[in-house]
């Protein structure tokens, strides 16, 4: 049975957690965010979507913080 997050196994949760950690480090390094950064539910859902479609954390940083026209 799927969890609320859509992740079926604890391994999936650990993989997503690690992916978000790398995303965070890269976002800080690019100066898009400054510590401390609080991950709210909407942001977590958005990042999980990037993870689910196979973006790398680096690609997700650019997608998340890109300028919209």
Phi, psi and omega in degrees: 000138180288144172279173179303325182283348183090356178271130188268332185232155177299328178299322178296319179296316179295320179295316178296318179299316177296320180297315179294325177298316177294318177304313180301310180301319181288325177293321177293314180300325179277358179065029173279331178223158176238140175293148354280144179241124181263122181274107179274171184299318181296318179293318179299318178297318180296315179295321177298324177298317177297318178299314184297327180272359172095014176292147171285160176303322178297314177298323180292325176301311181294320178294320183291319186256009180295154176280134178261137180261000000 
